[in-house]
């Protein structure tokens, strides 16, 4: 179902639930993986993904369609992730590196990475990046999102996003090269 | 020499982490839909007239009722205690009067709270005959003489 059709149905109280169910089915995988790559842990990603869709439900009526539904949902998911990570740091009085270390430990324990040394180093290198730069890297590298869409999601200029991605890629290569045997 | 790592040469995984549990994406829409639906059961447990108020109003009402309960119990406890107060005072005075004088002197000598000469001199009851009769068993003149004979240093009983 097209976004436009979903939005139209959502305005009709009788079809609202059906429309929203369609919306969740359409975007759940992308939202889940976007969140999961930021918080690493499945349980956290599950909670946050549900929270994202609850927010979408609450605000969809007022969605003005200045941006596409896709980028609007991504934006909500991005804010949820960044708020989650910063509140995690505040809650446990942890400095930047300790949350990074916690996430790195979860990556090490992930069965999908076990045995793949280069992939493990890559994931650890990504976790060294500041949250916002990691987000930019994930959107570009994994989701292959065009810079214009990334600008809508992050509220940052295309130029700044290109520079951020370039620096992130360099930092990752440098990390892996200095940490190789 | 080892080839330096280059991100562009590395095969990219679209989902680098382990996939979620089986059936997760089948369950997720139902879980989300359950969370966005209103919960009528909790509302149904309330009396009908309470539903006329909004949630914040109901919370405020509950707080007022609770505070009222505290205030009422405090007021009632004051009403019960007040008439008994003089009885308690008089029974305490009676119990004190029944303490033998020797024991009272022993207590005063043993305790750190010593009565000094200035304390006696300032005792308003020294001019009162009934007090001297009951406590000192001496006339005012005798008391005055004894006080005049005392050195100026503090003297403890």
Contacts between the chains, C-beta under 8 A, distances in Angstrom:
chain1	res1	chain2	res2	distance
A	17	B	33	6.7
A	17	B	37	7.9
A	20	B	33	7.2
A	20	B	36	7.0
A	21	B	29	5.5
A	21	B	33	6.0
A	24	B	28	7.0
A	24	B	29	4.4
A	24	B	32	5.3
A	24	B	33	7.5
A	25	B	29	5.5
A	28	B	25	5.7
A	28	B	28	5.3
A	28	B	29	6.8
A	29	B	25	6.2
A	32	B	20	6.9
A	32	B	25	7.5
A	32	B	28	7.6
A	33	B	15	5.8
A	36	B	17	6.1
A	36	B	20	7.8
A	37	B	16	7.2
A	37	B	17	7.1
A	40	B	17	6.8
A	42	B	18	7.7
A	42	B	20	5.6
A	42	B	21	7.6
A	45	B	20	7.7
A	46	B	20	7.4
A	46	B	24	7.6
A	46	B	28	7.8
A	49	B	28	7.0
A	50	B	28	7.4
A	50	B	31	6.2
A	50	B	32	5.6
A	50	B	35	6.5
A	53	B	32	4.5
A	53	B	36	7.8
A	54	B	32	7.0
A	54	B	35	5.8
A	54	B	36	6.2
A	57	B	32	7.8
A	57	B	36	4.5
A	107	B	17	7.5
A	110	B	17	5.2
A	110	B	18	5.1
A	111	B	18	5.0
A	112	B	15	7.9
A	112	B	16	7.0
A	112	B	17	5.6
A	112	B	18	4.0
A	112	B	19	7.5
A	113	B	16	7.1
A	113	B	17	7.2
A	113	B	18	7.9
A	118	B	5	7.4
A	118	B	10	6.9
A	119	B	13	7.1
A	119	B	16	6.7
A	122	B	10	6.7
A	122	B	16	7.8
A	123	B	16	6.1
A	123	B	17	8.0
A	141	B	7	7.7
A	141	B	12	6.9
A	142	B	12	7.3
A	142	B	14	6.3
A	142	B	16	7.4
A	169	B	7	5.2
A	172	B	7	6.1
A	173	B	4	7.4
A	173	B	5	5.6
A	173	B	6	6.4
A	173	B	7	5.8
A	176	B	5	4.3
A	177	B	4	5.2
A	177	B	5	5.4
A	180	B	2	6.8
A	180	B	5	6.9
